[in-house]
Amino acid sequence: MKGLIARTRSYERGVQLLMVNQFTINLGFYMLMPYLAAHLSGTLGLAGWLVGFVLGVRNFSQQGMFLVGGTLADRFGYKPLIVAGCLLRTVGFATLGLVDSLPALLAASAASGFAGALFNPAVRAYLAADAGERRVEAFALFNVFYQAGILLGPLVGMVLTGVDFRITCLVSAGIFALLSVVQIRALPARRGADNKDTVRADGGRASVRAQWRSVLANRPFLLFSAAMIGSYVLTFQVYLALPLEVRRVGGDGEFGTAAVALLFAVSGLGTILFQTRVTAWCGAARVAPGRALTWGLAVMGVAFLPLLVATAIPVPDGGIGRWALAAGPPALAALLLALGTMIAYPFEMDTIVRLAGGRLVATHYGLYNTICGIGITLGNLLTGAALDAARAAGVAALPWFTLFALGVACAAALGVLHRTGRLAAPAVREARPATATA
């Protein structure tokens, strides 16, 4: 803990505040979201499809609007978008706890999602700008705070929701309100190092279309984004395929619930304890960013081999053997997924900045998140189809082999991009004056 605090204090005030902010953002978010579906279906009595619709609106308004949030951050500065996102989430989360009509719930859900689209690209671009040459180390530390919020949030939410879900919503909204005040008062204003692409030669504001065209013309960045989609599909299986496998083998009782909780504990605690060490080892071994990304994706693919092997073992009728088979392989898979993420994540965030050439960084982050968000949605649909097909055909190994193959394919794609030099920083290019106004 002392080492974590010392590392954090070694950065500028803005970076320190962003670290603490991200922990608090995830604390407030994850104390509420895991229990929202139960509130909507239980307390409010909404039909299952309406619950899915409300949650889907939140997800779409975030994933689909990341590009907009990043674009605005590059045009108006990072701080205003971070503050605006926290204020909007304050309103959204408070509303979720105070209303019961479907239109109000949809509006609150959309506001909560759009809030994330506003501050997420801005936070990462701000961190990259202030950390400078220490970006990789800073993003490793950022991931520790990020995972700590994910780990602690559901525990706090469980206690508060045990009293009343409305209290959970209001406490979470209060956290975001406090964050807004702190950031207004303490977060230094920050813009990208080079915002020429948002300004015309005559000093006027360049068009959003020109800004997007500049990013979409960055072919190495688009190739990198496509290759990294698999990493998000694979890591998301901690929330989808692994819990389903635990319950398939171990049942839906108390053991199944405890085993699912173990998945999240292993993933979160592993990152908190080892992220900075893994990144420091990569630095000491002088691992090139492209090689680290390739290794990270390969480890994520290998994470599904324990589950693939386990399908060859007959499921015991009960007792400790069944429990071990239900909890052991999924927990090992979760740990390996966390390890792969620890290897790749800091270099992933740094590579986006390098491929952007330090220009329109928030817009690049926004488009990257949108691309990966679409990939997660499609990947989860295919994973769900593979799980259903495996059950119907009695071929339990199918989804795990598919996910393993996805990891290998994405690692190979990143290896090719690295060997061909497409993950290197582009040559500095002169800004071309835009002609249209927004």
N, C-alpha and C positions, 0 to 999 in steps of 0.2 A: 504493500500500500504506500509506504514511504517513497519507494522508487517511482510509482505512478505519479505521485504528487510532485516529486522533484522534476520528472520529465515534463509534466504539464507547465510548471513554473518556468521552465527554460525557454518558453515561447513568449511572443508578444501578448499584451493584454487581450487583444481581439481574439487570438487563437485560444487562449485559456478560457475565455467566456464562451466561445463556440463549443468547446469540449463539454463544459458543464451544461450549456443549453441543450446539446443533443441528448445527453443523459436524461435531462428533465423532460424534454419533448417526448422521448420514448417512454419514460415513466408515466406521463399523463396519458399518452395514447394507449399503451398496453394495459393500463389499469381499467380502461373502459371497453375497448373493442372486443376482447374475448367474451364479454358478457352481454354484448348488445343484442345478439341474436336471441338469447334466452329471454331478455326483457321484451323484445318485440313480439315473440311468439307466445310467451307465457303471460306476463303482466298485461300487455296490450291486446293479446289474442289475435294477432295477425296471422293470416294463412301463410303456409310455408313459402309459396311463390312470392308473396308480398315481402316477406323477410329477405328472401334472396334478391328481390328487386331493390329494396332500400340499401342493402349492403353493396349491391352491384353499382348503384349510382355513386356511392362514395368512391369505390375503386376506379370507376371510369372517369370521374371528375378529377381524380388525382393523376392516374396514369396517362389519360388523354390530354391533360393540360400542362404536363411538365415542360413541353417546348415553349408554351406561352409564358410560364413562370421564368424560365431561363432567359427568354428574349427580353422580358421586362427588366430583369436584374441587370443585364448588360446595358440597357438603355438608361436606367434611372439609378443605378447603384445597388449594391448588395443589401445594405442595411434596411432601406425602405421596404424591400420585398420580404426580408426576414421578419420585420416587425408586423407588416400587413398580414403575413401568414399566421403568426401567433394570435393576432387580434381576431382574425376570421375564425380560427379554430376555437377561440374562447367563446365566441357567439354560437358556433355550431354545436359544440359539446354541451353548453348550457341548455340550448334549445332541445337537444335530444332527450334531456332529462325532464323537461317541463311541459312538453306537448304530447298529444296522443292522436292528432289527426294525421292522415297519410300525407297530404300536401306539405304540412309543416315538417314532418319527419324527412320527406324527400329533400326539402330545401336545406334542412340542417345537415343531412348526410352529404349533399353536394357541396355545401360550404366547407365542411370538415375535410373533404377530399381535395378541393381546390386550394385550401390553405396549405396542404402538404406540397402541392405543385408550385406554390409561390416560394416557400422557404427552402425546400430541399436543394434545388440547383444553386440558389444564392449562397447557402451555407457552404457547400462544397467548393464553389468558386472563390468565396472569401477565404476559406481555409487554405486553398492552393496558393492564392495571391500572397497571403501574409506569411505562410511557412517558407516560401521561397525554395531554396535548394534543399530544405529539410522536408519536402512534401511527403516523401514515402514514409518517413518516420512519423510525421504528423498524422497521416491517414491511418497508420497502424494504431496510434494512440486513440484516434477518433473512433475506431472500431471497438476498442475496449469500452469506452464510455457508451457507445451505441448499444452494445450487447448487454451492458450492465443495466441499462434502462429496460430493455426487453425482459431481462431475467426478473427484475424486482417489480415491474409494473403489474403483472398478473397477480402476484402475491398481495400487494396492497389493494388491488381491485377486489380480490376475493373477500378480504376482510370488510371493505366498505359495502360491497354488494350484498354481503350477508345481513347488513342492516337495512339498506334500501339502495336500489340502483340509482335513484335520483341523486342520492348523496355522492355516489361515485362520479356521476356526470358533473355535478357542481364543484366537487373537489378538483377534478381534472380541468374544468374550465378555469377555476381559480389559479391553478398552476400555470396555465397559458397566459392568463391575465398578468400574473406576477412576472413571467418571462418577458412579456411585452414591455412592462414598465422598466425592468432591469436593462433591456436592450436599448430602449429609447434613451436612457440616462447614461449607460456605461459602454455600449458598443460603439467603437469609433466608426465613422463613415468610411466606406471603402468602395472603390470602383476597380474594374480590371486595369491591368497595367497598360493596355492599349485598346481604346474604344473607337479607333478611327473608322471601323466598319459601321458605326452607328451615326456617324456625322458626315455631312456632305462637305465638299470643298469650300462652299460659301459659308460654312458654319451652321447651316440648318440641320435638321434631323433627317437621317437617311430612312428609307422605307423599311418596314418589317420584311417585306418580300425580298429586298436586297440582302437583308441580314440572313434570312433563311437560305437564300440562294447561295450565299457564301459558305454556309455550313454544309449544305447538301452537295456542294461541289467538292467537298473534302473526301475523296474516294478512300484513302487509307483509313480514315475515321469510320466510314460506313462499313467497310470490311471488318474492322476490329469489332464494331458494335454487333454485327451479325454473328461473328465467331463467339462472342461472349454471351449470347442469349442462352446457350446451353448451360452455363454456370448458374444462371438464375433459375432455370427449370430444375436443375439437379438439387440446388440448395433448398428450393421450395418444398421438396419431398419430405422434409422434416415435418411439414404441416399437413401433407396429404398422404402419400403412399406409406410412409413409415408408421404413423398412427393406425392406419387401416390394417397394416400387417400385424401390428401388436394385437389389435382387437380380433383379427381373424384367428390368430393362434391362441391367444390368451383369454379371449372372451371379453365381455363388456362390464364385468364386475369391478370390484375395488382394485384387484390386481391390474386389470387393463388400464384403469385410470392412473395408477401409480407408475406403470411402465411408460405410459405416454408422457407423464410429467418428467420421468427420467431422461427422455429424449431431449427435452428442452434444457434440462439442467446440464446434461453432458455438453451440449452444444454451446450454451452460454458461458458456463464456467470454464470450459476449455479455452474459449476465446479470451476471456478476462485474464486467465492465468498465463497464457502462452503466446498471445498475439505479438507483443513487443519483442519477445525472445526469438520467435520465428523470423520476424522481420530483421532483427539485429543479426541473426545467423546468415540470412541471405545477403545482408550488406557485407559482413565479414568475409563471406565466401566469394564476394564480388559476382554474384549471380546477376546476369543481365536481365532487365525487366521482361523481355520477351520470353526468356527461358523460365523465369519464375512463373509467369502466367501459364506457360505450357505445363510445368510441373503441377501447378495448382489445379488445373482442369483435369489432368491425368489422375491426381489423387481423388478428386470428386467422382470420377468414373469408377475407380477402384473401390470406392466406398460401398458400391452395391454388390461387390463380389461375395461378402459374407452372407448376404441375403440369398444370392444365387446358390451358394453352396448349401445353405440351410434347407433349400427346397428338396434336396436329395435325402434329407433325414426324416424318417417317419415321425409324425407328431405324436408324442406320448398322450395317453388318455388323461393324465392329470399329474399332480404332484410337482416336485421341484424340477423335473425334467421338462415338463411343458412350460413352466414359468421361465426357465433358462432359455428355451428355444424362442419364446415369445419376446423376451426382453433383450437377450444378449446380442444377436445379429443386428437388430435395429439400432441399439445403443452404439454398437461399434460403427455402424454406418453413419450415424449422426456425428460421432467423434471425428471420423475421417472426412466427412463433409465440412466440418468446422476447420479441420487442419488445411484442407484444400483452399478454403476461403481465406484463412490466415496467410497462406503463401501468396495468393493472387491479389487480394483486395487492395492493399496499399499500392501495388504496381499498376493495378487496373485504373485507379483514380489518377495516378501520376501519368499514365499513358494517355489518358484523355486530354490532359493539359498539354502534353508534348505534341500530340497530333493536332491540337487546335492551334499550335504555334503561339500560345499565350494570348490569343485573340478570340473574343466572343466565347469565353470559357463557359459561362453559365448557360449560354444557348446550346453549346455542345453537350453539356451535362444534361440539359433538359431533353434534347433529342435522344440522347443515349438512354435515358430512363424511360422515355416513351417507347423506343424500339424494344427494350428489354421487357417492359410491361406487357406489350402485345405478345412477345414471345412466351412469357410466363402463362398468359391466358391460353394460347394455343397449345403450349406444352402440357398444361394441366388437363386440357380436354383430351389430348392424345394419351396421357398417362392414365386418366380415368378409363378411357376406352380399352387400353391394354390390360388394366386390372379386371375389368368386366369380362374381356375376352379370355383372360387366363382362368377366371373362375368357371366360365361356361365350358371351356375346352379341357379343364383339368390340367392345365399347363402352368403351374405356379411360377416357373422360372421366367416366363415371357417378359413381364414388366421389368424385372431386375436385369435381364440381359439387354433389354432395349435401353435402359438408363445407363448401363455400363458402356454400351456402344456409343451412346450420345456423348459421354465424357471423353472417350477415346477420339471420336471424330472431331470434337471441338478442340481438344489438345493438339491434334494433328494440324488443324487449320491455323491455330495460333503459331505452331512451330513453323509452318510455311511462311506466314506473315513476318515472323522474326528473321528467318533465314534470307528472305528477299528484301529485307530492310524497310518494310512498310510500317513497322512500329517505331521507327526512328523519327525524331523531330524533323518537320519539314524545313526546307530552306526559307529564310526570312523573305517574305514577299512584300512588295510595295502595295500600299492600300490604293485601290482605284476609287475615285470619287463617285458616289452614287448620284443619280439624277432625279430620283423621285422622292416625294415626301410621304410620310405616313399619314 
